[in-house]
Amino acid sequence: MARKLIITQFKSASGHPKDQGATVRALGIRKLNHTVEHDDTPQIRGMVFKVRHLVKVEEQN
């Protein structure tokens, strides 16, 4: 079974570059404190790395 990442936005993307806001939206996060679950893939990890100052990530087995 694939590992999962639980991603929660805790800081607003407003006031940050547009590409970071687009990355948050592409992760499926709609608003502040919204949590989404994704498979742990290199693509998702790269997206999380780009907005690591805006989101909190937890690993789930």
C-alpha positions, 0 to 999 in steps of 0.5 A: 500500500502506498504511503500517504501525505496529509497536507494542511495549509496554515498560512495564506498564499496571499502576498506570495508569488502567483506560482505559489498560490497556483501550487497550493490550489493544484494540491487541492487546498481550497482555503486556510486550514483545509486538509487534503490527502495525497499519495507520497510521490516525487511530484507531490513532494516537489509541490510541497517543497515549493510551498513548505512555508505555507503548509504542514505535512504529516506522513501516514502509512 
